[in-house]
Amino acid sequence: MRQRDDMTFPFEEYQRRLEALRERMAERLLDAVVITDPENLMYLTDYQTTGYSFFQALVVPLEDEPFMITRMLEESNVHARTWIEKTRPYPDTGDAIQMLVESLREFGLTGKCIGYERNSYFLPAYHQDSIFTTFLDGRLLDCFGIVEEGRVCKSRHEIEIMRKAAAATEAGMRAGFEAAAAGVTENEIGAAISSGMFRAGGEPPAVMPYVTSGPRSMIGHATWEGRTVQPGEHVFLEVGGCYRRYHTAMMRTVVLGELSPSMEHAQDRMKQALFEIKQAIRPGMTVSDADNLVRNIITANEVGARLITRSGYSIGIAFPPSWDEGYIISLKQGDSRVLKEGMTFHIIPWMWGVDGDKTVGISDTIHITSDGCESFFDLEENFLVKSDQAPRELPRPKAGVPPKEKRDGTPGREPVMNIEEARRQ
């Protein structure tokens, strides 16, 4: 390993990650692993490039020095960013898999047990077929998830990086609040959010913000397409800020006009779900129990809405096409895995189909602590209401204080945030 002090994390952090990976390799009786997932490469070495559609792999032997196979152009990223000393680049006219197999032989891995990420997006079937028909003097075994076992619980260094991503997320959302108005296009709102994120130090996210208005909010994973926002409509916003490929995300809703009883009810359901899960979640809680807590609150609504997805997912390192780590762990029914300190989740008690034609959302990104959880955000959870009337001056609840309780002990409703208050925050 080439020691350096200009990587995302201290050099000792990468040493720790590599040592932990080798411990898991030894448990699985693997002599080496071939890592191709871009997020895993970033986690282990600090390597990143937008050119990950070309084959690239980190080979980690159990004892000897790791080495990388990259497209020749991308080799510069290895030298500029990582601690890796040995590289074997291939030209655009070359055969990437042949280079991999030749390198395995060159570095003494003939006849060894080699793990590979069978479910990696970037190790397609035709590449796997080529490896199996070419590397005949060794044993190939699926080791998918061996790096993710280390990624799922974030270190204190990772939590600090995610705080910087969160600053970009909040800045983008505030810019979206400011831009959302009748007569503007969804594109203009998206442009404002993007500018806000990047001006706050954010970097290109794995997914650009989701911006939909009115009936278009019912379309899953839709975003701006030039539509002009109409008076009285709502705007659904989901923003994922990024810093050094680490992400945090949040959903918020802007209401243009008066807050209807059904929208007010939806807001209260989502806020109660967030409040209750953040009070309950801690190490030792099961994934299924966390999901059920959120799901039961959202399901008990009076406006015909549903939570049609998982209620949350792991979030951290990400490259396009997605900003989440949900394939590592998601909050969903029937999963008996236990939550641990350091896990980070985007909690999404969003509501699809309010009044049959509206999707709204309030969400939070949290990290699990030794005895509970902490949010990465300070932004108000209320809907932002931009009415035609003059905005009222409303007190802002103190940070960390739960909503006022009703007589039956359930969280009460906080005042609705207006645009002037949002500007002051």
C-alpha positions as CSV (number, residue, x, y, z in Angstrom):
1,M,0.0,0.0,0.0
2,R,1.2,3.5,-0.9
3,Q,0.7,5.7,2.1
4,R,-0.7,9.1,1.3
5,D,-2.6,11.9,3.2
6,D,-4.8,13.3,0.4
7,M,-7.6,10.8,0.2
8,T,-11.2,11.2,1.4
9,F,-10.4,9.4,4.7
10,P,-7.2,8.9,6.8
11,F,-4.9,6.2,5.5
12,E,-5.6,4.1,8.6
13,E,-9.2,3.9,7.7
14,Y,-8.4,2.2,4.4
15,Q,-6.0,-0.2,6.2
16,R,-8.8,-1.1,8.6
17,R,-11.2,-1.7,5.8
18,L,-8.7,-3.9,3.9
19,E,-7.9,-5.9,7.1
20,A,-11.6,-6.5,7.8
21,L,-12.2,-7.7,4.3
22,R,-9.3,-10.2,4.5
23,E,-10.7,-11.5,7.8
24,R,-14.0,-12.3,6.0
25,M,-12.0,-13.8,3.1
26,A,-10.3,-16.1,5.4
27,E,-13.6,-17.2,7.0
28,R,-14.8,-18.1,3.5
29,L,-11.6,-19.9,2.6
30,L,-10.9,-17.5,-0.3
31,D,-7.3,-16.9,-1.6
32,A,-8.3,-13.7,-3.4
33,V,-11.4,-11.7,-4.4
34,V,-12.2,-9.8,-7.6
35,I,-14.1,-6.6,-6.7
36,T,-16.0,-4.9,-9.6
37,D,-18.8,-2.9,-7.9
38,P,-17.9,0.9,-8.2
39,E,-19.2,1.6,-4.6
40,N,-17.0,-1.2,-3.2
41,L,-13.9,0.0,-5.2
42,M,-14.5,3.5,-3.7
43,Y,-14.9,2.1,-0.2
44,L,-11.7,0.1,-0.3
45,T,-9.4,2.4,-2.2
46,D,-11.0,5.8,-2.8
47,Y,-11.0,5.1,-6.5
48,Q,-13.8,6.7,-8.5
49,T,-14.5,7.6,-12.2
50,T,-17.5,8.2,-14.3
51,G,-16.1,5.7,-16.8
52,Y,-17.2,2.7,-14.7
53,S,-19.2,1.3,-17.6
54,F,-15.8,-0.1,-18.8
55,F,-14.6,-3.1,-17.0
56,Q,-12.6,-2.4,-13.9
57,A,-11.6,-4.7,-11.0
58,L,-9.6,-4.6,-7.8
59,V,-8.0,-8.0,-7.0
60,V,-7.3,-8.5,-3.3
61,P,-5.1,-11.5,-2.5
62,L,-5.4,-12.8,1.1
63,E,-1.8,-11.9,1.8
64,D,0.0,-10.2,-1.2
65,E,-0.4,-6.7,-2.5
66,P,-3.7,-5.8,-4.2
67,F,-3.7,-4.7,-7.9
68,M,-6.2,-3.2,-10.3
69,I,-7.3,-3.9,-13.8
70,T,-8.6,-0.8,-15.6
71,R,-9.2,0.7,-19.0
72,M,-5.9,2.6,-19.9
73,L,-7.6,6.0,-19.6
74,E,-8.9,5.3,-16.1
75,E,-5.5,4.2,-14.8
76,S,-4.8,7.9,-14.1
77,N,-7.5,7.7,-11.4
78,V,-5.7,4.9,-9.6
79,H,-2.5,7.0,-9.4
80,A,-4.2,10.3,-8.6
81,R,-6.7,9.0,-6.0
82,T,-5.7,5.7,-4.4
83,W,-3.2,3.8,-2.3
84,I,-2.9,1.1,-5.0
85,E,0.6,0.6,-6.4
86,K,0.2,-2.1,-9.0
87,T,-2.0,-1.7,-12.1
88,R,-2.6,-3.6,-15.3
89,P,-4.4,-1.4,-17.8
90,Y,-5.9,-2.6,-21.1
91,P,-6.3,-0.5,-24.2
92,D,-9.7,0.2,-25.9
93,T,-8.7,-2.4,-28.5
94,G,-7.8,-4.9,-25.9
95,D,-9.6,-7.7,-24.0
96,A,-10.4,-6.7,-20.4
97,I,-11.2,-10.2,-19.2
98,Q,-8.1,-11.6,-20.8
99,M,-6.0,-8.9,-19.0
100,L,-7.7,-10.0,-15.7
101,V,-7.0,-13.7,-16.2
102,E,-3.4,-13.0,-17.3
103,S,-2.9,-10.9,-14.2
104,L,-4.3,-13.6,-11.9
105,R,-1.7,-15.9,-13.3
106,E,1.1,-13.3,-13.1
107,F,0.5,-12.7,-9.4
108,G,0.5,-16.3,-8.4
109,L,-3.2,-17.0,-8.1
110,T,-3.2,-20.1,-10.4
111,G,-5.0,-23.0,-8.8
112,K,-6.4,-20.8,-6.0
113,C,-10.0,-20.2,-4.8
114,I,-11.0,-16.8,-6.3
115,G,-14.2,-15.0,-5.1
116,Y,-16.1,-12.8,-7.5
117,E,-19.2,-10.5,-7.2
118,R,-21.7,-12.6,-9.2
119,N,-24.5,-10.1,-8.7
120,S,-22.5,-6.9,-9.5
121,Y,-24.1,-4.6,-12.1
122,F,-20.8,-4.3,-13.7
123,L,-19.8,-7.9,-14.1
124,P,-22.3,-8.9,-16.8
125,A,-23.1,-12.5,-17.8
126,Y,-20.9,-12.4,-20.9
127,H,-17.9,-11.3,-18.8
128,Q,-18.5,-14.1,-16.3
129,D,-18.8,-16.6,-19.1
130,S,-15.5,-15.4,-20.5
131,I,-13.8,-15.8,-17.1
132,F,-15.1,-19.3,-16.5
133,T,-14.0,-20.4,-20.0
134,T,-10.6,-18.8,-19.7
135,F,-9.4,-19.2,-16.1
136,L,-9.5,-23.0,-16.0
137,D,-6.6,-23.4,-13.5
138,G,-8.5,-22.1,-10.5
139,R,-11.8,-22.3,-8.6
140,L,-14.2,-19.4,-9.0
141,L,-16.7,-18.8,-6.1
142,D,-19.5,-16.2,-5.6
143,C,-18.5,-13.8,-2.9
144,F,-21.2,-11.1,-3.5
145,G,-21.7,-9.1,-0.4
146,I,-18.3,-9.6,1.2
147,V,-17.4,-5.9,1.0
148,E,-20.9,-4.7,1.8
149,E,-20.7,-6.5,5.1
150,G,-18.2,-3.8,6.1
151,R,-20.0,-0.9,4.3
152,V,-23.3,-1.3,6.1
153,C,-22.1,0.2,9.4
154,K,-20.4,3.5,8.9
155,S,-17.4,4.7,10.8
156,R,-17.2,8.0,12.5
157,H,-15.2,9.3,9.5
158,E,-18.0,8.3,7.2
159,I,-20.6,9.9,9.4
160,E,-18.7,13.2,9.2
161,I,-18.6,13.0,5.4
162,M,-22.3,12.3,5.3
163,R,-22.9,15.5,7.3
164,K,-21.3,17.4,4.4
165,A,-23.6,15.6,2.0
166,A,-26.5,16.6,4.3
167,A,-25.5,20.3,4.1
168,A,-25.8,20.1,0.3
169,T,-29.2,18.2,0.6
170,E,-30.6,20.9,2.9
171,A,-29.3,23.7,0.7
172,G,-30.9,22.2,-2.4
173,M,-34.2,21.7,-0.6
174,R,-34.3,25.3,0.6
175,A,-33.6,26.5,-2.9
176,G,-36.5,24.3,-4.2
177,F,-38.8,25.8,-1.5
178,E,-37.9,29.3,-2.8
179,A,-38.4,28.4,-6.5
180,A,-41.6,26.4,-6.1
181,A,-44.5,28.6,-7.2
182,A,-47.5,28.7,-9.6
183,G,-46.4,29.7,-13.1
184,V,-42.8,28.2,-12.9
185,T,-41.8,25.0,-14.6
186,E,-40.6,21.9,-12.8
187,N,-37.4,22.4,-14.8
188,E,-36.8,25.8,-13.1
189,I,-37.4,24.2,-9.7
190,G,-34.9,21.4,-10.5
191,A,-32.4,23.9,-11.7
192,A,-32.7,25.9,-8.4
193,I,-32.3,22.8,-6.3
194,S,-29.2,21.7,-8.3
195,S,-27.6,25.1,-8.0
196,G,-28.3,25.2,-4.3
197,M,-26.7,21.8,-3.8
198,F,-23.6,22.6,-5.8
199,R,-23.1,26.0,-4.3
200,A,-23.2,24.5,-0.9
201,G,-20.2,22.2,-1.8
202,G,-22.3,19.3,-3.0
203,E,-20.9,17.1,-5.9
204,P,-22.8,15.4,-8.7
205,P,-25.3,13.0,-7.1
206,A,-26.1,9.5,-8.2
207,V,-29.6,10.7,-9.1
208,M,-30.7,14.2,-9.8
209,P,-33.5,15.6,-7.7
210,Y,-37.1,14.4,-8.1
211,V,-39.5,17.3,-8.9
212,T,-43.1,16.6,-9.7
213,S,-46.2,18.7,-9.4
214,G,-50.0,18.1,-9.2
215,P,-51.1,14.8,-10.8
216,R,-47.6,14.0,-12.0
217,S,-46.6,13.3,-8.4
218,M,-48.4,9.9,-8.8
219,I,-45.8,8.7,-11.3
220,G,-43.2,6.7,-9.6
221,H,-39.6,8.1,-9.9
222,A,-40.7,10.8,-12.3
223,T,-38.9,14.1,-12.3
224,W,-39.1,17.4,-14.2
225,E,-40.3,17.3,-17.8
226,G,-41.1,20.9,-18.4
227,R,-44.6,21.0,-16.9
228,T,-45.8,24.4,-15.5
229,V,-47.0,24.3,-11.9
230,Q,-50.6,25.4,-11.6
231,P,-52.2,27.5,-8.8
232,G,-53.5,25.5,-5.9
233,E,-51.3,22.5,-6.7
234,H,-48.6,20.8,-4.6
235,V,-45.0,20.1,-5.5
236,F,-43.3,16.9,-4.4
237,L,-39.5,17.2,-3.9
238,E,-36.9,14.5,-3.1
239,V,-33.3,15.7,-3.0
240,G,-30.2,13.6,-2.5
241,G,-27.1,15.6,-1.8
242,C,-23.6,14.1,-2.4
243,Y,-20.1,14.6,-1.1
244,R,-17.3,12.3,-2.0
245,R,-19.9,9.9,-3.4
246,Y,-21.6,9.7,0.0
247,H,-25.3,10.6,0.0
248,T,-28.1,11.8,2.2
249,A,-31.7,12.3,1.0
250,M,-34.9,13.9,2.1
251,M,-38.5,14.3,0.8
252,R,-40.5,17.4,1.4
253,T,-43.8,18.8,0.0
254,V,-44.8,22.4,-1.0
255,V,-48.5,23.3,-1.0
256,L,-49.5,26.3,-3.2
257,G,-52.6,27.6,-1.6
258,E,-54.5,26.6,1.6
259,L,-53.7,23.4,3.3
260,S,-56.7,21.1,2.8
261,P,-57.9,18.8,5.6
262,S,-56.7,15.7,3.7
263,M,-53.3,17.2,3.1
264,E,-53.1,18.3,6.7
265,H,-54.0,14.7,7.8
266,A,-51.3,13.3,5.5
267,Q,-48.7,15.6,6.9
268,D,-49.6,14.6,10.5
269,R,-49.4,10.9,9.7
270,M,-45.9,11.2,8.2
271,K,-44.6,13.4,11.0
272,Q,-45.9,10.9,13.6
273,A,-44.3,8.0,11.7
274,L,-41.0,9.8,11.7
275,F,-41.3,10.8,15.3
276,E,-42.2,7.3,16.5
277,I,-39.5,5.5,14.5
278,K,-36.8,8.0,15.7
279,Q,-37.9,7.4,19.3
280,A,-37.9,3.6,18.9
281,I,-35.0,2.7,16.6
282,R,-31.8,1.5,18.2
283,P,-29.3,-1.3,18.0
284,G,-31.0,-4.7,18.5
285,M,-34.3,-3.7,16.8
286,T,-35.2,-5.9,13.9
287,V,-35.6,-4.6,10.3
288,S,-39.1,-6.0,10.2
289,D,-40.1,-4.3,13.5
290,A,-38.8,-1.0,12.2
291,D,-40.8,-1.3,9.0
292,N,-44.0,-2.4,10.7
293,L,-43.9,0.6,13.1
294,V,-43.7,3.1,10.1
295,R,-46.1,1.1,7.9
296,N,-48.8,0.7,10.6
297,I,-48.9,4.5,11.2
298,I,-49.1,5.4,7.5
299,T,-51.7,2.6,6.8
300,A,-54.0,4.0,9.5
301,N,-54.8,7.1,7.4
302,E,-58.2,8.5,6.4
303,V,-57.4,9.9,3.0
304,G,-56.9,6.7,0.9
305,A,-53.1,6.8,0.7
306,R,-50.7,3.9,0.9
307,L,-47.1,3.2,1.6
308,I,-46.5,1.0,-1.4
309,T,-42.7,0.6,-1.0
310,R,-40.2,-0.4,1.7
311,S,-40.2,2.2,4.6
312,G,-36.5,2.9,4.4
313,Y,-33.2,1.8,3.0
314,S,-29.5,2.0,3.8
315,I,-27.8,5.0,2.2
316,G,-24.1,5.9,1.8
317,I,-21.7,5.5,-1.1
318,A,-23.5,5.6,-4.5
319,F,-22.9,5.9,-8.2
320,P,-25.6,6.2,-10.8
321,P,-28.1,4.7,-11.4
322,S,-29.2,4.9,-7.7
323,W,-28.3,6.8,-4.6
324,D,-29.3,4.1,-2.2
325,E,-27.7,1.0,-0.6
326,G,-31.1,-0.8,-0.3
327,Y,-29.7,-3.9,-1.9
328,I,-27.5,-4.2,1.3
329,I,-30.4,-3.7,3.7
330,S,-33.9,-2.2,3.4
331,L,-36.6,-1.7,6.0
332,K,-39.2,-4.2,4.8
333,Q,-41.5,-6.8,6.2
334,G,-40.3,-10.3,7.1
335,D,-36.6,-9.4,7.5
336,S,-35.3,-10.6,10.9
337,R,-31.9,-9.0,10.7
338,V,-30.9,-6.8,13.6
339,L,-30.0,-3.1,13.3
340,K,-26.6,-2.1,14.5
341,E,-24.8,1.1,15.6
342,G,-23.4,3.0,12.6
343,M,-26.1,1.9,10.1
344,T,-27.5,4.8,8.1
345,F,-31.1,4.9,6.7
346,H,-33.2,7.1,4.6
347,I,-36.6,6.7,6.4
348,I,-39.4,7.2,3.9
349,P,-43.0,7.3,5.3
350,W,-44.3,8.8,2.1
351,M,-47.9,8.6,1.1
352,W,-49.0,7.6,-2.4
353,G,-52.6,8.5,-3.5
354,V,-53.8,11.1,-1.1
355,D,-57.4,11.9,-2.3
356,G,-56.6,9.4,-5.1
357,D,-54.4,11.8,-7.1
358,K,-51.5,13.2,-5.0
359,T,-48.2,11.8,-3.7
360,V,-46.7,13.6,-0.8
361,G,-43.6,13.0,1.3
362,I,-41.7,13.9,4.4
363,S,-38.5,11.9,5.0
364,D,-35.3,11.9,7.0
365,T,-31.8,10.4,6.9
366,I,-30.6,9.1,10.2
367,H,-27.6,7.2,11.6
368,I,-28.1,4.7,14.4
369,T,-26.2,5.5,17.6
370,S,-25.3,3.3,20.6
371,D,-28.7,4.0,22.2
372,G,-30.9,5.5,19.5
373,C,-30.5,7.5,16.4
374,E,-29.6,11.0,15.2
375,S,-30.8,12.9,12.1
376,F,-28.4,14.5,9.7
377,F,-30.8,17.3,9.1
378,D,-32.2,20.4,10.9
379,L,-34.8,21.4,8.3
380,E,-38.4,21.6,9.4
381,E,-40.6,18.6,8.7
382,N,-43.8,20.4,8.0
383,F,-45.3,21.0,4.5
384,L,-44.2,24.4,3.2
385,V,-47.4,26.3,2.5
386,K,-47.4,29.2,0.1
387,S,-50.9,30.6,0.4
388,D,-52.3,33.6,-1.4
389,Q,-52.8,35.3,2.0
390,A,-50.1,37.2,3.9
391,P,-47.9,34.7,5.7
392,R,-48.3,34.4,9.5
393,E,-45.5,34.6,12.0
394,L,-45.2,31.2,13.5
395,P,-42.8,30.1,16.2
396,R,-40.3,27.4,15.3
397,P,-40.1,24.4,17.6
398,K,-36.9,24.0,19.4
399,A,-34.5,21.4,18.0
400,G,-34.8,18.0,19.6
401,V,-38.2,18.7,21.2
402,P,-40.9,16.3,20.1
403,P,-44.3,17.7,19.0
404,K,-46.7,18.7,21.7
405,E,-48.7,15.7,22.8
406,K,-52.4,15.3,22.6
407,R,-54.5,14.2,25.6
408,D,-54.2,10.5,24.4
409,G,-50.4,10.7,24.4
410,T,-50.0,10.7,20.6
411,P,-47.9,13.5,18.9
412,G,-49.8,16.6,18.2
413,R,-49.6,18.8,15.1
414,E,-47.0,21.6,14.9
415,P,-47.9,24.8,13.1
416,V,-47.5,24.7,9.4
417,M,-44.4,26.4,8.1
418,N,-44.9,29.3,5.8
419,I,-42.5,30.7,3.1
420,E,-41.2,33.6,5.2
421,E,-40.2,31.3,8.0
422,A,-38.5,29.0,5.6
423,R,-36.4,31.9,4.2
424,R,-35.3,32.8,7.7
425,Q,-34.1,29.3,8.6
